[in-house]
């Protein structure tokens, strides 16, 4: 039979603040450690900060037909772990034999510096609602940057191993998302609404 074990250790702090339900702020910080990283880099630090402004609650805002007008902005990071449980270790297979004698053969090269893949995301958005919330819309723009991408990199098979887990490469994604929804029929007994999404 076989047995696999892994562990994650996390510490988190989160704070939210709202002033008069107009100005909103949030901050979080977490420190994560995972067993399937190298001894030199098991822990990663991640955070997020965001803010919101409910413009429709301001005294100067007098458009009664607008039920919600909110601006949002955020920036933060998250971490990703490898799909393999033991990518940091040098592993040997005991299922091999040589000249009809049992033996062990290397089947994975260790990497003591293997660490978290990190993604940093910047986002801004606006939410609106009109006519007693019968018509709603949200627009978001985002920019994601990923560094230290985890990948099983091909290596020379001279020692019998053809890949090794490393932090290599970076990637950037950016774009927008638009959501529009409306209540076509809204009565005591029947609701009929429609939603449209575009990215």
C-alpha positions in Angstrom: 0.0 0.0 0.0 1.0 3.6 0.1 0.6 6.6 2.4 0.9 10.3 1.6 1.0 13.2 4.0 1.2 17.0 3.6 0.5 20.0 5.8 -0.2 23.7 5.6 0.3 26.2 8.4 -1.4 29.6 8.1 -1.7 32.8 10.2 -4.1 35.5 9.1 -5.1 39.1 10.1 -8.1 40.9 8.7 -9.5 44.3 9.4 -12.6 46.1 7.9 -13.6 49.7 8.4 -16.7 51.6 7.4 -17.4 55.2 8.1 -21.1 56.2 7.9 -21.5 53.4 5.3 -20.0 55.8 2.7 -16.2 55.1 2.9 -15.1 51.5 3.1 -11.6 50.0 3.7 -10.2 46.5 4.2 -6.7 45.2 4.9 -5.6 41.6 5.3 -2.3 39.8 5.8 -1.5 36.2 5.9 1.6 34.0 6.3 1.4 30.6 4.8 3.8 27.7 5.1 3.5 24.4 3.1 5.3 21.1 3.5 5.8 20.6 -0.2 8.3 23.5 -0.5 12.1 23.5 0.0 13.6 23.9 3.4 15.0 27.3 2.5 11.6 28.8 1.4 8.6 27.1 3.0 6.8 30.3 4.0 5.2 33.1 1.9 3.6 36.4 2.9 0.4 37.6 1.2 -1.8 40.6 1.6 -4.7 42.6 0.2 -5.9 46.1 0.6 -9.2 47.5 -0.8 -11.4 50.5 -0.6 -14.9 51.6 -1.6 -16.9 54.8 -1.9 -20.7 54.7 -1.8 -21.3 57.9 -3.8 -25.1 57.6 -3.7 -25.0 58.1 0.1 -23.4 61.5 -0.2 -25.5 64.6 0.6 -24.6 66.2 -2.7 -26.0 63.2 -4.6 -29.7 64.0 -5.4 -30.6 61.6 -8.2 -33.4 59.6 -6.6 -33.7 57.2 -9.5 -30.1 55.9 -8.8 -30.2 53.4 -5.9 -26.5 52.5 -5.9 -23.4 54.1 -7.2 -20.2 52.6 -5.8 -16.5 52.9 -6.8 -14.1 50.1 -5.8 -10.3 49.6 -5.9 -8.1 46.8 -4.7 -4.6 45.4 -4.7 -3.4 42.1 -3.3 -1.4 38.9 -3.6 -2.1 35.2 -3.4 0.1 32.1 -3.4 -0.1 28.8 -5.3 1.4 25.4 -4.3 2.7 22.7 -6.7 0.4 19.8 -7.6 3.0 17.3 -6.5 3.2 16.5 -2.8 7.0 16.1 -2.5 8.6 18.2 -5.3 11.3 19.5 -3.0 12.9 16.1 -2.1 15.3 13.8 -3.8 13.2 10.6 -4.2 14.3 7.1 -5.0 12.4 4.2 -6.4 12.9 0.8 -4.8 11.1 -1.1 -7.5 14.1 -1.5 -9.7 16.5 -4.4 -10.0 20.0 -4.9 -11.4 21.3 -8.3 -12.4 18.3 -9.8 -10.6 19.1 -8.1 -7.4 16.9 -5.4 -5.8 18.1 -1.8 -5.9 17.1 1.8 -5.7 17.2 4.4 -8.5 16.9 8.2 -8.4 13.6 9.3 -9.8 13.4 13.0 -8.6 16.1 15.7 -8.0 15.7 17.8 -4.9 15.2 21.6 -4.9 15.7 23.2 -1.4 14.8 26.6 -2.8 11.4 25.7 -4.3 8.9 28.3 -3.1 5.5 29.9 -3.6 4.1 31.0 -6.9 2.8 34.5 -6.3 0.1 36.4 -8.2 -0.4 40.2 -7.7 -3.8 41.6 -8.8 -4.8 45.2 -9.3 -8.5 45.9 -9.8 -10.9 48.8 -10.1 -14.6 48.7 -10.6 -18.0 50.5 -10.4 -21.4 49.2 -9.4 -24.7 51.0 -10.3 -28.4 50.2 -9.8 -31.4 52.2 -11.0 -35.2 52.3 -10.6 -35.5 50.5 -7.3 -32.7 48.1 -8.2 -34.6 46.8 -11.3 -31.6 47.6 -13.5 -28.1 46.7 -12.3 -24.6 46.9 -13.8 -21.0 46.2 -12.7 -17.8 47.0 -14.6 -14.4 45.8 -13.5 -10.9 46.2 -14.9 -8.1 43.9 -13.6 -4.4 43.4 -14.1 -2.8 40.1 -12.8 1.0 39.6 -12.6 2.3 36.1 -11.7 5.9 35.5 -10.8 7.9 32.4 -9.7 5.6 30.1 -11.7 5.9 26.5 -10.6 6.8 24.2 -13.4 8.3 20.7 -13.8 11.2 21.8 -16.0 12.6 19.3 -18.4 16.2 18.4 -17.7 18.8 16.0 -19.2 17.9 12.4 -18.6 21.5 11.4 -18.1 20.9 10.4 -14.4 17.5 8.8 -15.2 15.4 11.9 -14.3 13.7 13.9 -17.0 12.2 16.8 -15.1 12.7 18.9 -11.9 10.3 21.3 -10.1 11.4 24.9 -10.3 10.2 28.5 -9.9 10.5 29.7 -13.5 8.8 32.3 -15.7 6.2 35.0 -15.2 2.9 35.9 -16.8 0.6 38.9 -17.0 -3.2 38.9 -17.7 -5.3 42.0 -17.9 -8.8 42.7 -19.1 -12.3 43.8 -18.1 -15.6 42.2 -17.1 -19.0 43.7 -17.6 -22.2 42.4 -16.0 -25.7 43.8 -16.7 -28.9 42.6 -15.1 -32.5 43.6 -14.9 -35.9 42.5 -13.5 -38.3 42.2 -16.4 -41.2 41.2 -14.1 -41.1 41.6 -10.4 -44.3 40.9 -8.5 -45.3 39.2 -5.3 -45.6 35.8 -6.9 -43.3 35.9 -9.8 -39.8 37.2 -10.6 -38.3 37.2 -14.1 -34.8 38.6 -14.6 -32.1 38.5 -17.1 -28.3 38.7 -16.7 -25.6 39.4 -19.4 -21.9 38.9 -18.8 -19.0 40.0 -21.0 -15.3 39.6 -20.5 
